[in-house]
């Protein structure tokens, strides 16, 4: 007996000559906040993850979320330039009516369980070893250089003329989204624009467009192996990638925290030749990127229709963190005057 598949899923699989009769399991996966994610197991033993974009919802997304699946396919293919990095193998990218608009993304499933679901059972030594391994992998991924700065698809200009231009467009877009959705921010949009613009010149210190995931929280890191001996089995959900400053990666890697305190992670970076110097420029840029991510977190509560509890949590954590980052940017700019 064949499984009954959603028409969109059936179409995605038909593009790689897979019929409902070939499928023995088709299970939605939780944890994603935008695209629909499904595990598909075939009769021949192949295990895939299939991503489909949400149906016609251009009026309920953030600007940067346009064509996220294309960015994810770019990320995984670019990451294959680095041997030994556990990212999904792209099986097929379905193109929409306006390439490079992506209608589906099929990937081989990576082994493991999301880190945040196993963290309580990690011994301190194993946790430190994993952070060191992660630092090593991230530093290697950052050696990949892109064709230019910014998000790789419309509505953003790609490649942008500079990292300053790309990042300015990115922050302008999320602030426009804040106004469009009437999102609650701890500072007026005009004030945020002024603070970010006051430090924009520091972005000119970035001259190489590195591969940046920008969503490396524990839910997007799969751990594999027995307790006490876990290793990183997969770096997934690269849909929010861009080409830019590798320092931006540290925001999600130490969400609401300080990456400079993560000795194990930084040791791993250094082992891969990616030793980080926390200069005044790097710290100021890091605060700019914190502002950007916390703005995204606050604005997306509206189109995602967060519950009252989710909104309260986001306001408490991301709102407070955004104020701290804006104040840090303002203080650094004043100190340079």
C-alpha angles and dihedrals in degrees: 000000000000123000120252105243130195108255092244091051092046090052092049092052094043088062087068094041095258117141129194087259089063093056122088098169134026112172128168113234122220129218099065119113103195121015122049110251124199135177112223121192118192129209090248091060100257113143118205139177113217122197124196126182119241114267119268101321104138089137094058103048137082116257094248091054093072109120096354092165090063090056090049092052089049091051096052094044091048091048091058087072085076114067120225098020109131105229126139118276109237109235097179141349114207112211122215127219091281109046131241083038104111120217097183141002123206119193137172110256116252117223122251147047127279110273095235090059093055102032095099090060096050119109113228092249091050091048092051091047091052092051089051091049090049092051090052093050095045092050090052092049089052090061089073110099121206133213092257146330129299141019110339099231145044144322085040122073108250126227096022117210092246142352089258090057093046096048092044089055090048095052093041089054096053091045089051087051090051090056093043093053097035090237118185112246128177091232129035115268091241091054092050091050091052094049093048093046091051090065100035094109091069088067089070087074087076111082104158123066103225126189107264124185095189095191105069099142117139094268090067094050117081120207120207133187136047123312111286092020102060121147133184107276099176145008103206144171098048091166095116094056127134138172110253148081114001088211086073088070091070094071097071092032088063102023109192087353142087118265090198088072093055098093095170093053093047090048089056091049091052092049088059092048093258100116108166122221110205096211123166088263094051093048093049092048090048090055090051090053091047088055090052096050094044090050090053091049092051098043096046091061088081103053090035088055093225118201119252090259093050092049091049092050092048093047092050097047107026093034093053092043092050091054091050092049093047090049090049091052092048092048093049092049091049090050091056093052 
